[in-house]
Amino acid sequence: MIEIRAQPGPQHQFLESTADIVLYGGTTGSGKSFCKLMELTRHTNHKGFGAVIFRHTSVQVHMKVACGIPPN
């Protein structure tokens, strides 16, 4: 099994936060989308959980889904 985890620093801090709202900015490739997807995977086993991800283009969404986040 492949273990996927956050990189030390901002990614780790984002995912370890217990705040209701967390802001995470950065340049292209800084791991913002990765962190959003990782955060969502924490909740996929909760009954009634749903999520919507908004992106500028559908290509951006398809690229992230292709990374292997399975549907519930």
N, C-alpha and C positions, 0 to 999 in steps of 0.2 A: 504494500500500500504506500502511496506517495503522501508524504506529509507536506501540507501547504501552510505556511505561517507568515506573519507580518515581518517585515524587516525591522531591525532595531531603530529607534528614533520616532519620527512622526507617525508612521504606520502603526507601530506598537502602541504608542500613546493614544491614538484615535480608537483603536479596538479595545483598549483597556479602560477607557473612560466610562464612568457610571452616570454621566450627565444625560439628561433627556435630549438635549440638542448639542451636537458637536460640529464645529466648523473646521474644515480641512481644505486649505488652498495649496496651490503650488503650480509649478510649470508642467508642461506636457511630460508624461512619463514618471511623475513623482509618486504614483501609486494611489491616486484618489479613487479611481474606478474600482481597483482591486479591493480597497478597504470597504467601499460601499457593498460590493458583492459578498465579502467575508462577513460583514455585519448582518446581512440578510440571511446567510446560512445558519446563523445562531437561532433564528426564530422559525425556521421552516417546519419544525416538528410541533409547533404550538397550534392547537386546533383553532381554525378560523383565521389564521395568519394570512395576510395578503400584502403585496407590495407593488408599487409602480415605480419604474425608473424612467425619468425623462432625459432624453438626449437630444442634441441638435439634429442628428440624422439617424435614420434607421440602421445604417451601416454600423454605427458605433454600438448600437444595442446588439446587433447580431454578432459582432466580434466578441462581445463580452459573454453572451450566452454560449457561444462556441467553445469557450474556455472550459466547459464541463460542469456548470452548475445545473444539476438535474432538476426537473420539475418535481413538485411535491406529489 
